[in-house]
Amino acid sequence: MATWLITGANRGIGLEMCRQLADDGEAVVAACRSASNELREAGVEIIDGIDVSVGDDVESLASRLDGRPLDVLVNNAGILRSDSFDTIDYDAMLEQFRVNTLGPLRVTRALMPNLSRGSKLAIVSSRVGSIEDNGSGGNYGYRVSKTAVNMVGMNLRHDLYDRGIAVALLHPGLVATDMTGGRGISPADSARGLIARIAELDMGTTGTFWHAEGYVLPW
């Protein structure tokens, strides 16, 4: 039985990952700002009051774990504030950067004492952060935050290599959640793919940008 910690676990993809992992007998710690009823029913340990963009909250998460070893850390928490060239809100861009880019870095640094050789680190990114794959424009804040977190993940790939910690950057697909207005595949299908990709992750594939369906995405 492995121990997983998942941020942004109160709904959507994070919630489905918690459900599926708990059903498979894994130990799951669900970190979130506020626990939903659905999360409370998932049979996992909940640490709430955690906003990954707030340093004190992240330090509280580390303190409440009290050095407990983690086999897998999934940085899933994220936000989307839609925009276009004509409607850019720079404050909203900064908010997305704090959550989507700095959040995974804050959490990973704070929880390094909980990770060891053989642990795995996953960052839920997005293919809209791919420069090569951008064929539509728009969503400046979200795209930039995801491109930046891909660089965070690649830096972590290098910095954590000698510690034996593998890193994956994962695109969950277009998933039918509140963030996407209900468009896309089910969160359950996305979560299943993400879990499979993390299971396959090793030091030979560390630092790779994967689609949840199992193929490599361009940077």
C-alpha positions, 0 to 999 in steps of 0.5 A: 500500500502506497501513501499518496497526497493530492492537492486540490482534492475537494472536487473534479479530477482530484476528488476522482483520484482520491476515490479510485485510489481509496477503492484500490486500497491505497492510503490517501491524504487529500489536501484542499481549501475546504472539504466537499461532502463528496470528499468526506464520503471518499474514505480518505484522510482530509487536511483542509484549510490549505491554499497552495498559493499561501505560504503559511497554509503550505507550511501548515500542511507540512506541519500537520503531516509531521514527517509522514513518508509519502510515496506519491505527491500529486500537485493537482490544485489549479484555477482557470480565469478565462481571458482574451487579448481584449479582456486581459486582467493582470491581477487574474493572471498573477492569481493563476501564476501564484496557484498554478505555477508557484503552488506546486513549487511551494508544496514540493519544497515544503514536503521534501522531508516527506519524500525519499528515494523512490518517491514520485512527484506529479504535476497536473499541467495542461497541453495549453501550456505547450508552445508548439501545440498552441493553435488558438491563442487566448487564455493568456493567464492560464496558458502562461501559468501552465507553460511556467509550471512545465519549466518548474517540473523540468527544473525539479527533474534535474534537482531531484534526480540524484535523490531518486525522485521521479517527476511527471508533468501530466495533461489530464485531457479536456475534463468535464469539471466546473473549470471547463463548464462541464465540457469534455471527458468524465473526471473518472476517466481522466483520473484513471489515466493520470493514475496509470501514468504515475504508476508507469513513471520511473527514473528513466522517464522522469521529466516527461510531459505526458497526456493522460492517455499515454503519449508524449506531448510537445513542449 
